[in-house]
Amino acid sequence: MFSKILNYGIRILIIIIGILMVTGIIYVPDSQNNSIIRIFGVIFILFGALRIYMYYSSTRRYSREKDINNE
C-alpha cells in the first residue's frame, strides 16, 4: 500500500512541477528565453500523466491476471 501511495505521489509531484514551470512560478532569473522552461513544463505534465496512466493500467492488468490464475 505504501508503494502505491509513493508511486502516485511522485508522479503527481512531476505534474505539479510541470504546472509551476508553465505558469512561470519556477523560472531561471538570468534566462532570456523562458519559453524553453515552459516547454519543459508541458513535457513534465505530459510525462507525469503518461506515467500515471501506465502505472494504473499495469496494476489493473496484474490484478486481473492474478484473479484469473486464482480461479
Secondary structure as UniProt FT lines:
FT   HELIX           2..23
FT   TURN            29..30
FT   HELIX           35..70
//
